[in-house]
Amino acid sequence: MPYVIGVLVVVAVVVLYVVSYTANEKTKAPEGCALPADFKGCGSCSTNSSCSLNKKIEDINIKEINVK
């Protein structure tokens, strides 16, 4: 019986995650939250060379991000 309760708890958490994720994807961003055209990142990359985000920004073309 404890295994059944454990499995039900795990299933409930997964279902809650999927529902929350889906609801979040359908929610539109408020007006004024779009990234500016000259957005380059958080700004700490110039002072922190060990930042892993710095390497990812080089690979991502920020202009291709489509904020809806």
mmCIF file of the N, C-alpha and C atoms, coordinates in Angstrom:
data_MODEL
# 
_entry.id   MODEL 
# 
loop_
_atom_site.group_PDB 
_atom_site.id 
_atom_site.type_symbol 
_atom_site.label_atom_id 
_atom_site.label_alt_id 
_atom_site.label_comp_id 
_atom_site.label_asym_id 
_atom_site.label_entity_id 
_atom_site.label_seq_id 
_atom_site.pdbx_PDB_ins_code 
_atom_site.Cartn_x 
_atom_site.Cartn_y 
_atom_site.Cartn_z 
_atom_site.occupancy 
_atom_site.B_iso_or_equiv 
_atom_site.pdbx_formal_charge 
_atom_site.auth_seq_id 
_atom_site.auth_comp_id 
_atom_site.auth_asym_id 
_atom_site.auth_atom_id 
_atom_site.pdbx_PDB_model_num 
ATOM 1   N N  . MET A 1 1  ? 0.803  -1.208 0.000   1.00 0.00 ? 1  MET A N  1 
ATOM 2   C CA . MET A 1 1  ? 0.000  0.000  0.000   1.00 0.00 ? 1  MET A CA 1 
ATOM 3   C C  . MET A 1 1  ? 0.847  1.274  0.000   1.00 0.00 ? 1  MET A C  1 
ATOM 4   N N  . PRO A 1 2  ? 1.976  1.317  0.751   1.00 0.00 ? 2  PRO A N  1 
ATOM 5   C CA . PRO A 1 2  ? 2.796  2.542  0.717   1.00 0.00 ? 2  PRO A CA 1 
ATOM 6   C C  . PRO A 1 2  ? 3.367  2.823  -0.680  1.00 0.00 ? 2  PRO A C  1 
ATOM 7   N N  . TYR A 1 3  ? 3.614  1.744  -1.455  1.00 0.00 ? 3  TYR A N  1 
ATOM 8   C CA . TYR A 1 3  ? 4.147  1.947  -2.798  1.00 0.00 ? 3  TYR A CA 1 
ATOM 9   C C  . TYR A 1 3  ? 3.113  2.609  -3.702  1.00 0.00 ? 3  TYR A C  1 
ATOM 10  N N  . VAL A 1 4  ? 1.860  2.235  -3.534  1.00 0.00 ? 4  VAL A N  1 
ATOM 11  C CA . VAL A 1 4  ? 0.786  2.825  -4.338  1.00 0.00 ? 4  VAL A CA 1 
ATOM 12  C C  . VAL A 1 4  ? 0.658  4.308  -4.023  1.00 0.00 ? 4  VAL A C  1 
ATOM 13  N N  . ILE A 1 5  ? 0.712  4.656  -2.762  1.00 0.00 ? 5  ILE A N  1 
ATOM 14  C CA . ILE A 1 5  ? 0.636  6.067  -2.370  1.00 0.00 ? 5  ILE A CA 1 
ATOM 15  C C  . ILE A 1 5  ? 1.835  6.836  -2.920  1.00 0.00 ? 5  ILE A C  1 
ATOM 16  N N  . GLY A 1 6  ? 3.009  6.251  -2.855  1.00 0.00 ? 6  GLY A N  1 
ATOM 17  C CA . GLY A 1 6  ? 4.212  6.896  -3.398  1.00 0.00 ? 6  GLY A CA 1 
ATOM 18  C C  . GLY A 1 6  ? 4.114  7.125  -4.890  1.00 0.00 ? 6  GLY A C  1 
ATOM 19  N N  . VAL A 1 7  ? 3.625  6.125  -5.606  1.00 0.00 ? 7  VAL A N  1 
ATOM 20  C CA . VAL A 1 7  ? 3.466  6.252  -7.058  1.00 0.00 ? 7  VAL A CA 1 
ATOM 21  C C  . VAL A 1 7  ? 2.433  7.329  -7.371  1.00 0.00 ? 7  VAL A C  1 
ATOM 22  N N  . LEU A 1 8  ? 1.339  7.370  -6.617  1.00 0.00 ? 8  LEU A N  1 
ATOM 23  C CA . LEU A 1 8  ? 0.317  8.393  -6.848  1.00 0.00 ? 8  LEU A CA 1 
ATOM 24  C C  . LEU A 1 8  ? 0.854  9.797  -6.588  1.00 0.00 ? 8  LEU A C  1 
ATOM 25  N N  . VAL A 1 9  ? 1.700  9.947  -5.587  1.00 0.00 ? 9  VAL A N  1 
ATOM 26  C CA . VAL A 1 9  ? 2.297  11.251 -5.307  1.00 0.00 ? 9  VAL A CA 1 
ATOM 27  C C  . VAL A 1 9  ? 3.209  11.672 -6.454  1.00 0.00 ? 9  VAL A C  1 
ATOM 28  N N  . VAL A 1 10 ? 4.012  10.755 -6.951  1.00 0.00 ? 10 VAL A N  1 
ATOM 29  C CA . VAL A 1 10 ? 4.916  11.075 -8.071  1.00 0.00 ? 10 VAL A CA 1 
ATOM 30  C C  . VAL A 1 10 ? 4.108  11.428 -9.316  1.00 0.00 ? 10 VAL A C  1 
ATOM 31  N N  . VAL A 1 11 ? 3.060  10.667 -9.594  1.00 0.00 ? 11 VAL A N  1 
ATOM 32  C CA . VAL A 1 11 ? 2.216  10.944 -10.760 1.00 0.00 ? 11 VAL A CA 1 
ATOM 33  C C  . VAL A 1 11 ? 1.548  12.315 -10.606 1.00 0.00 ? 11 VAL A C  1 
ATOM 34  N N  . ALA A 1 12 ? 1.082  12.634 -9.404  1.00 0.00 ? 12 ALA A N  1 
ATOM 35  C CA . ALA A 1 12 ? 0.441  13.927 -9.178  1.00 0.00 ? 12 ALA A CA 1 
ATOM 36  C C  . ALA A 1 12 ? 1.419  15.076 -9.396  1.00 0.00 ? 12 ALA A C  1 
ATOM 37  N N  . VAL A 1 13 ? 2.657  14.908 -8.961  1.00 0.00 ? 13 VAL A N  1 
ATOM 38  C CA . VAL A 1 13 ? 3.663  15.959 -9.157  1.00 0.00 ? 13 VAL A CA 1 
ATOM 39  C C  . VAL A 1 13 ? 3.968  16.133 -10.638 1.00 0.00 ? 13 VAL A C  1 
ATOM 40  N N  . VAL A 1 14 ? 4.076  15.049 -11.369 1.00 0.00 ? 14 VAL A N  1 
ATOM 41  C CA . VAL A 1 14 ? 4.356  15.135 -12.811 1.00 0.00 ? 14 VAL A CA 1 
ATOM 42  C C  . VAL A 1 14 ? 3.187  15.797 -13.531 1.00 0.00 ? 14 VAL A C  1 
ATOM 43  N N  . VAL A 1 15 ? 1.964  15.430 -13.198 1.00 0.00 ? 15 VAL A N  1 
ATOM 44  C CA . VAL A 1 15 ? 0.795  16.038 -13.830 1.00 0.00 ? 15 VAL A CA 1 
ATOM 45  C C  . VAL A 1 15 ? 0.730  17.528 -13.502 1.00 0.00 ? 15 VAL A C  1 
ATOM 46  N N  . LEU A 1 16 ? 1.004  17.895 -12.268 1.00 0.00 ? 16 LEU A N  1 
ATOM 47  C CA . LEU A 1 16 ? 1.027  19.307 -11.880 1.00 0.00 ? 16 LEU A CA 1 
ATOM 48  C C  . LEU A 1 16 ? 2.081  20.079 -12.670 1.00 0.00 ? 16 LEU A C  1 
ATOM 49  N N  . TYR A 1 17 ? 3.249  19.479 -12.866 1.00 0.00 ? 17 TYR A N  1 
ATOM 50  C CA . TYR A 1 17 ? 4.305  20.126 -13.645 1.00 0.00 ? 17 TYR A CA 1 
ATOM 51  C C  . TYR A 1 17 ? 3.860  20.335 -15.088 1.00 0.00 ? 17 TYR A C  1 
ATOM 52  N N  . VAL A 1 18 ? 3.289  19.316 -15.701 1.00 0.00 ? 18 VAL A N  1 
ATOM 53  C CA . VAL A 1 18 ? 2.881  19.412 -17.108 1.00 0.00 ? 18 VAL A CA 1 
ATOM 54  C C  . VAL A 1 18 ? 1.783  20.465 -17.271 1.00 0.00 ? 18 VAL A C  1 
ATOM 55  N N  . VAL A 1 19 ? 0.814  20.482 -16.368 1.00 0.00 ? 19 VAL A N  1 
ATOM 56  C CA . VAL A 1 19 ? -0.257 21.474 -16.449 1.00 0.00 ? 19 VAL A CA 1 
ATOM 57  C C  . VAL A 1 19 ? 0.291  22.878 -16.252 1.00 0.00 ? 19 VAL A C  1 
ATOM 58  N N  . SER A 1 20 ? 1.186  23.058 -15.291 1.00 0.00 ? 20 SER A N  1 
ATOM 59  C CA . SER A 1 20 ? 1.789  24.379 -15.052 1.00 0.00 ? 20 SER A CA 1 
ATOM 60  C C  . SER A 1 20 ? 2.611  24.836 -16.245 1.00 0.00 ? 20 SER A C  1 
ATOM 61  N N  . TYR A 1 21 ? 3.380  23.931 -16.821 1.00 0.00 ? 21 TYR A N  1 
ATOM 62  C CA . TYR A 1 21 ? 4.210  24.268 -17.981 1.00 0.00 ? 21 TYR A CA 1 
ATOM 63  C C  . TYR A 1 21 ? 3.333  24.680 -19.158 1.00 0.00 ? 21 TYR A C  1 
ATOM 64  N N  . THR A 1 22 ? 2.266  23.930 -19.403 1.00 0.00 ? 22 THR A N  1 
ATOM 65  C CA . THR A 1 22 ? 1.368  24.247 -20.514 1.00 0.00 ? 22 THR A CA 1 
ATOM 66  C C  . THR A 1 22 ? 0.683  25.590 -20.301 1.00 0.00 ? 22 THR A C  1 
ATOM 67  N N  . ALA A 1 23 ? 0.224  25.836 -19.082 1.00 0.00 ? 23 ALA A N  1 
ATOM 68  C CA . ALA A 1 23 ? -0.429 27.113 -18.797 1.00 0.00 ? 23 ALA A CA 1 
ATOM 69  C C  . ALA A 1 23 ? 0.548  28.275 -18.947 1.00 0.00 ? 23 ALA A C  1 
ATOM 70  N N  . ASN A 1 24 ? 1.796  28.068 -18.560 1.00 0.00 ? 24 ASN A N  1 
ATOM 71  C CA . ASN A 1 24 ? 2.806  29.115 -18.687 1.00 0.00 ? 24 ASN A CA 1 
ATOM 72  C C  . ASN A 1 24 ? 3.127  29.403 -20.150 1.00 0.00 ? 24 ASN A C  1 
ATOM 73  N N  . GLU A 1 25 ? 3.160  28.392 -20.985 1.00 0.00 ? 25 GLU A N  1 
ATOM 74  C CA . GLU A 1 25 ? 3.436  28.590 -22.410 1.00 0.00 ? 25 GLU A CA 1 
ATOM 75  C C  . GLU A 1 25 ? 2.314  29.371 -23.088 1.00 0.00 ? 25 GLU A C  1 
ATOM 76  N N  . LYS A 1 26 ? 1.091  29.211 -22.624 1.00 0.00 ? 26 LYS A N  1 
ATOM 77  C CA . LYS A 1 26 ? -0.049 29.895 -23.243 1.00 0.00 ? 26 LYS A CA 1 
ATOM 78  C C  . LYS A 1 26 ? -0.199 31.334 -22.768 1.00 0.00 ? 26 LYS A C  1 
ATOM 79  N N  . THR A 1 27 ? 0.475  31.690 -21.695 1.00 0.00 ? 27 THR A N  1 
ATOM 80  C CA . THR A 1 27 ? 0.362  33.037 -21.143 1.00 0.00 ? 27 THR A CA 1 
ATOM 81  C C  . THR A 1 27 ? 1.218  34.004 -21.950 1.00 0.00 ? 27 THR A C  1 
ATOM 82  N N  . LYS A 1 28 ? 0.614  35.110 -22.362 1.00 0.00 ? 28 LYS A N  1 
ATOM 83  C CA . LYS A 1 28 ? 1.354  36.115 -23.119 1.00 0.00 ? 28 LYS A CA 1 
ATOM 84  C C  . LYS A 1 28 ? 2.148  37.007 -22.170 1.00 0.00 ? 28 LYS A C  1 
ATOM 85  N N  . ALA A 1 29 ? 3.287  37.463 -22.640 1.00 0.00 ? 29 ALA A N  1 
ATOM 86  C CA . ALA A 1 29 ? 4.110  38.382 -21.849 1.00 0.00 ? 29 ALA A CA 1 
ATOM 87  C C  . ALA A 1 29 ? 3.427  39.742 -21.793 1.00 0.00 ? 29 ALA A C  1 
ATOM 88  N N  . PRO A 1 30 ? 3.532  40.440 -20.672 1.00 0.00 ? 30 PRO A N  1 
ATOM 89  C CA . PRO A 1 30 ? 2.928  41.771 -20.575 1.00 0.00 ? 30 PRO A CA 1 
ATOM 90  C C  . PRO A 1 30 ? 3.601  42.744 -21.541 1.00 0.00 ? 30 PRO A C  1 
ATOM 91  N N  . GLU A 1 31 ? 2.868  43.783 -21.906 1.00 0.00 ? 31 GLU A N  1 
ATOM 92  C CA . GLU A 1 31 ? 3.430  44.793 -22.801 1.00 0.00 ? 31 GLU A CA 1 
ATOM 93  C C  . GLU A 1 31 ? 4.627  45.460 -22.137 1.00 0.00 ? 31 GLU A C  1 
ATOM 94  N N  . GLY A 1 32 ? 5.643  45.743 -22.917 1.00 0.00 ? 32 GLY A N  1 
ATOM 95  C CA . GLY A 1 32 ? 6.833  46.404 -22.408 1.00 0.00 ? 32 GLY A CA 1 
ATOM 96  C C  . GLY A 1 32 ? 7.890  45.447 -21.894 1.00 0.00 ? 32 GLY A C  1 
ATOM 97  N N  . CYS A 1 33 ? 7.657  44.141 -22.009 1.00 0.00 ? 33 CYS A N  1 
ATOM 98  C CA . CYS A 1 33 ? 8.631  43.165 -21.516 1.00 0.00 ? 33 CYS A CA 1 
ATOM 99  C C  . CYS A 1 33 ? 9.509  42.608 -22.629 1.00 0.00 ? 33 CYS A C  1 
ATOM 100 N N  . ALA A 1 34 ? 9.402  43.126 -23.818 1.00 0.00 ? 34 ALA A N  1 
ATOM 101 C CA . ALA A 1 34 ? 10.208 42.636 -24.929 1.00 0.00 ? 34 ALA A CA 1 
ATOM 102 C C  . ALA A 1 34 ? 11.664 43.036 -24.730 1.00 0.00 ? 34 ALA A C  1 
ATOM 103 N N  . LEU A 1 35 ? 12.557 42.188 -25.220 1.00 0.00 ? 35 LEU A N  1 
ATOM 104 C CA . LEU A 1 35 ? 13.982 42.496 -25.131 1.00 0.00 ? 35 LEU A CA 1 
ATOM 105 C C  . LEU A 1 35 ? 14.329 43.608 -26.104 1.00 0.00 ? 35 LEU A C  1 
ATOM 106 N N  . PRO A 1 36 ? 15.176 44.554 -25.690 1.00 0.00 ? 36 PRO A N  1 
ATOM 107 C CA . PRO A 1 36 ? 15.609 45.583 -26.625 1.00 0.00 ? 36 PRO A CA 1 
ATOM 108 C C  . PRO A 1 36 ? 16.461 44.985 -27.744 1.00 0.00 ? 36 PRO A C  1 
ATOM 109 N N  . ALA A 1 37 ? 16.496 45.650 -28.881 1.00 0.00 ? 37 ALA A N  1 
ATOM 110 C CA . ALA A 1 37 ? 17.227 45.129 -30.038 1.00 0.00 ? 37 ALA A CA 1 
ATOM 111 C C  . ALA A 1 37 ? 18.721 45.003 -29.770 1.00 0.00 ? 37 ALA A C  1 
ATOM 112 N N  . ASP A 1 38 ? 19.266 45.833 -28.890 1.00 0.00 ? 38 ASP A N  1 
ATOM 113 C CA . ASP A 1 38 ? 20.710 45.789 -28.626 1.00 0.00 ? 38 ASP A CA 1 
ATOM 114 C C  . ASP A 1 38 ? 21.048 44.992 -27.368 1.00 0.00 ? 38 ASP A C  1 
ATOM 115 N N  . PHE A 1 39 ? 20.175 44.096 -26.928 1.00 0.00 ? 39 PHE A N  1 
ATOM 116 C CA . PHE A 1 39 ? 20.404 43.289 -25.733 1.00 0.00 ? 39 PHE A CA 1 
ATOM 117 C C  . PHE A 1 39 ? 21.580 42.347 -25.948 1.00 0.00 ? 39 PHE A C  1 
ATOM 118 N N  . LYS A 1 40 ? 22.552 42.386 -25.055 1.00 0.00 ? 40 LYS A N  1 
ATOM 119 C CA . LYS A 1 40 ? 23.754 41.564 -25.187 1.00 0.00 ? 40 LYS A CA 1 
ATOM 120 C C  . LYS A 1 40 ? 23.905 40.552 -24.060 1.00 0.00 ? 40 LYS A C  1 
ATOM 121 N N  . GLY A 1 41 ? 23.056 40.562 -23.083 1.00 0.00 ? 41 GLY A N  1 
ATOM 122 C CA . GLY A 1 41 ? 23.166 39.632 -21.967 1.00 0.00 ? 41 GLY A CA 1 
ATOM 123 C C  . GLY A 1 41 ? 23.024 40.372 -20.659 1.00 0.00 ? 41 GLY A C  1 
ATOM 124 N N  . CYS A 1 42 ? 23.425 39.729 -19.587 1.00 0.00 ? 42 CYS A N  1 
ATOM 125 C CA . CYS A 1 42 ? 23.203 40.291 -18.257 1.00 0.00 ? 42 CYS A CA 1 
ATOM 126 C C  . CYS A 1 42 ? 24.209 41.382 -17.900 1.00 0.00 ? 42 CYS A C  1 
ATOM 127 N N  . GLY A 1 43 ? 25.311 41.481 -18.599 1.00 0.00 ? 43 GLY A N  1 
ATOM 128 C CA . GLY A 1 43 ? 26.290 42.520 -18.328 1.00 0.00 ? 43 GLY A CA 1 
ATOM 129 C C  . GLY A 1 43 ? 27.421 42.069 -17.432 1.00 0.00 ? 43 GLY A C  1 
ATOM 130 N N  . SER A 1 44 ? 27.243 40.963 -16.728 1.00 0.00 ? 44 SER A N  1 
ATOM 131 C CA . SER A 1 44 ? 28.314 40.499 -15.848 1.00 0.00 ? 44 SER A CA 1 
ATOM 132 C C  . SER A 1 44 ? 29.376 39.723 -16.615 1.00 0.00 ? 44 SER A C  1 
ATOM 133 N N  . CYS A 1 45 ? 29.116 39.414 -17.862 1.00 0.00 ? 45 CYS A N  1 
ATOM 134 C CA . CYS A 1 45 ? 30.081 38.633 -18.640 1.00 0.00 ? 45 CYS A CA 1 
ATOM 135 C C  . CYS A 1 45 ? 31.384 39.395 -18.866 1.00 0.00 ? 45 CYS A C  1 
ATOM 136 N N  . SER A 1 46 ? 31.325 40.706 -18.852 1.00 0.00 ? 46 SER A N  1 
ATOM 137 C CA . SER A 1 46 ? 32.550 41.469 -19.067 1.00 0.00 ? 46 SER A CA 1 
ATOM 138 C C  . SER A 1 46 ? 33.463 41.412 -17.854 1.00 0.00 ? 46 SER A C  1 
ATOM 139 N N  . THR A 1 47 ? 32.902 41.117 -16.677 1.00 0.00 ? 47 THR A N  1 
ATOM 140 C CA . THR A 1 47 ? 33.717 41.053 -15.467 1.00 0.00 ? 47 THR A CA 1 
ATOM 141 C C  . THR A 1 47 ? 33.950 39.636 -14.985 1.00 0.00 ? 47 THR A C  1 
ATOM 142 N N  . ASN A 1 48 ? 33.198 38.661 -15.502 1.00 0.00 ? 48 ASN A N  1 
ATOM 143 C CA . ASN A 1 48 ? 33.309 37.284 -15.035 1.00 0.00 ? 48 ASN A CA 1 
ATOM 144 C C  . ASN A 1 48 ? 33.549 36.380 -16.231 1.00 0.00 ? 48 ASN A C  1 
ATOM 145 N N  . SER A 1 49 ? 34.791 36.020 -16.478 1.00 0.00 ? 49 SER A N  1 
ATOM 146 C CA . SER A 1 49 ? 35.113 35.209 -17.648 1.00 0.00 ? 49 SER A CA 1 
ATOM 147 C C  . SER A 1 49 ? 34.741 33.743 -17.461 1.00 0.00 ? 49 SER A C  1 
ATOM 148 N N  . SER A 1 50 ? 34.453 33.311 -16.236 1.00 0.00 ? 50 SER A N  1 
ATOM 149 C CA . SER A 1 50 ? 34.101 31.921 -16.005 1.00 0.00 ? 50 SER A CA 1 
ATOM 150 C C  . SER A 1 50 ? 32.596 31.679 -16.140 1.00 0.00 ? 50 SER A C  1 
ATOM 151 N N  . CYS A 1 51 ? 31.837 32.691 -16.469 1.00 0.00 ? 51 CYS A N  1 
ATOM 152 C CA . CYS A 1 51 ? 30.389 32.569 -16.604 1.00 0.00 ? 51 CYS A CA 1 
ATOM 153 C C  . CYS A 1 51 ? 30.063 31.652 -17.779 1.00 0.00 ? 51 CYS A C  1 
ATOM 154 N N  . SER A 1 52 ? 29.276 30.597 -17.538 1.00 0.00 ? 52 SER A N  1 
ATOM 155 C CA . SER A 1 52 ? 28.927 29.682 -18.623 1.00 0.00 ? 52 SER A CA 1 
ATOM 156 C C  . SER A 1 52 ? 27.936 30.305 -19.589 1.00 0.00 ? 52 SER A C  1 
ATOM 157 N N  . LEU A 1 53 ? 27.197 31.308 -19.138 1.00 0.00 ? 53 LEU A N  1 
ATOM 158 C CA . LEU A 1 53 ? 26.249 31.992 -20.013 1.00 0.00 ? 53 LEU A CA 1 
ATOM 159 C C  . LEU A 1 53 ? 26.983 32.758 -21.108 1.00 0.00 ? 53 LEU A C  1 
ATOM 160 N N  . ASN A 1 54 ? 28.193 33.245 -20.810 1.00 0.00 ? 54 ASN A N  1 
ATOM 161 C CA . ASN A 1 54 ? 28.985 33.984 -21.777 1.00 0.00 ? 54 ASN A CA 1 
ATOM 162 C C  . ASN A 1 54 ? 29.232 33.146 -23.027 1.00 0.00 ? 54 ASN A C  1 
ATOM 163 N N  . LYS A 1 55 ? 29.527 31.873 -22.850 1.00 0.00 ? 55 LYS A N  1 
ATOM 164 C CA . LYS A 1 55 ? 29.779 30.994 -23.997 1.00 0.00 ? 55 LYS A CA 1 
ATOM 165 C C  . LYS A 1 55 ? 28.497 30.714 -24.769 1.00 0.00 ? 55 LYS A C  1 
ATOM 166 N N  . LYS A 1 56 ? 27.375 30.623 -24.056 1.00 0.00 ? 56 LYS A N  1 
ATOM 167 C CA . LYS A 1 56 ? 26.105 30.347 -24.720 1.00 0.00 ? 56 LYS A CA 1 
ATOM 168 C C  . LYS A 1 56 ? 25.630 31.542 -25.523 1.00 0.00 ? 56 LYS A C  1 
ATOM 169 N N  . ILE A 1 57 ? 25.884 32.749 -25.035 1.00 0.00 ? 57 ILE A N  1 
ATOM 170 C CA . ILE A 1 57 ? 25.452 33.955 -25.755 1.00 0.00 ? 57 ILE A CA 1 
ATOM 171 C C  . ILE A 1 57 ? 26.160 34.052 -27.099 1.00 0.00 ? 57 ILE A C  1 
ATOM 172 N N  . GLU A 1 58 ? 27.402 33.593 -27.153 1.00 0.00 ? 58 GLU A N  1 
ATOM 173 C CA . GLU A 1 58 ? 28.127 33.624 -28.418 1.00 0.00 ? 58 GLU A CA 1 
ATOM 174 C C  . GLU A 1 58 ? 27.482 32.686 -29.441 1.00 0.00 ? 58 GLU A C  1 
ATOM 175 N N  . ASP A 1 59 ? 26.872 31.599 -28.956 1.00 0.00 ? 59 ASP A N  1 
ATOM 176 C CA . ASP A 1 59 ? 26.259 30.624 -29.851 1.00 0.00 ? 59 ASP A CA 1 
ATOM 177 C C  . ASP A 1 59 ? 24.841 31.000 -30.254 1.00 0.00 ? 59 ASP A C  1 
ATOM 178 N N  . ILE A 1 60 ? 24.191 31.835 -29.459 1.00 0.00 ? 60 ILE A N  1 
ATOM 179 C CA . ILE A 1 60 ? 22.788 32.182 -29.714 1.00 0.00 ? 60 ILE A CA 1 
ATOM 180 C C  . ILE A 1 60 ? 22.729 33.547 -30.396 1.00 0.00 ? 60 ILE A C  1 
ATOM 181 N N  . ASN A 1 61 ? 21.960 33.624 -31.441 1.00 0.00 ? 61 ASN A N  1 
ATOM 182 C CA . ASN A 1 61 ? 21.735 34.905 -32.081 1.00 0.00 ? 61 ASN A CA 1 
ATOM 183 C C  . ASN A 1 61 ? 20.522 35.529 -31.410 1.00 0.00 ? 61 ASN A C  1 
ATOM 184 N N  . ILE A 1 62 ? 20.749 36.546 -30.575 1.00 0.00 ? 62 ILE A N  1 
ATOM 185 C CA . ILE A 1 62 ? 19.688 37.148 -29.774 1.00 0.00 ? 62 ILE A CA 1 
ATOM 186 C C  . ILE A 1 62 ? 18.566 37.695 -30.662 1.00 0.00 ? 62 ILE A C  1 
ATOM 187 N N  . LYS A 1 63 ? 18.892 38.128 -31.861 1.00 0.00 ? 63 LYS A N  1 
ATOM 188 C CA . LYS A 1 63 ? 17.874 38.702 -32.728 1.00 0.00 ? 63 LYS A CA 1 
ATOM 189 C C  . LYS A 1 63 ? 16.857 37.661 -33.190 1.00 0.00 ? 63 LYS A C  1 
ATOM 190 N N  . GLU A 1 64 ? 17.191 36.373 -33.081 1.00 0.00 ? 64 GLU A N  1 
ATOM 191 C CA . GLU A 1 64 ? 16.276 35.335 -33.518 1.00 0.00 ? 64 GLU A CA 1 
ATOM 192 C C  . GLU A 1 64 ? 15.239 35.002 -32.446 1.00 0.00 ? 64 GLU A C  1 
ATOM 193 N N  . ILE A 1 65 ? 15.412 35.513 -31.233 1.00 0.00 ? 65 ILE A N  1 
ATOM 194 C CA . ILE A 1 65 ? 14.449 35.242 -30.172 1.00 0.00 ? 65 ILE A CA 1 
ATOM 195 C C  . ILE A 1 65 ? 13.158 35.979 -30.505 1.00 0.00 ? 65 ILE A C  1 
ATOM 196 N N  . ASN A 1 66 ? 12.094 35.257 -30.539 1.00 0.00 ? 66 ASN A N  1 
ATOM 197 C CA . ASN A 1 66 ? 10.804 35.841 -30.887 1.00 0.00 ? 66 ASN A CA 1 
ATOM 198 C C  . ASN A 1 66 ? 9.970  35.926 -29.613 1.00 0.00 ? 66 ASN A C  1 
ATOM 199 N N  . VAL A 1 67 ? 9.910  37.125 -29.016 1.00 0.00 ? 67 VAL A N  1 
ATOM 200 C CA . VAL A 1 67 ? 9.134  37.329 -27.809 1.00 0.00 ? 67 VAL A CA 1 
ATOM 201 C C  . VAL A 1 67 ? 7.721  37.679 -28.222 1.00 0.00 ? 67 VAL A C  1 
ATOM 202 N N  . LYS A 1 68 ? 6.811  36.864 -27.774 1.00 0.00 ? 68 LYS A N  1 
ATOM 203 C CA . LYS A 1 68 ? 5.400  37.067 -28.165 1.00 0.00 ? 68 LYS A CA 1 
ATOM 204 C C  . LYS A 1 68 ? 4.642  37.664 -27.026 1.00 0.00 ? 68 LYS A C  1 
# 
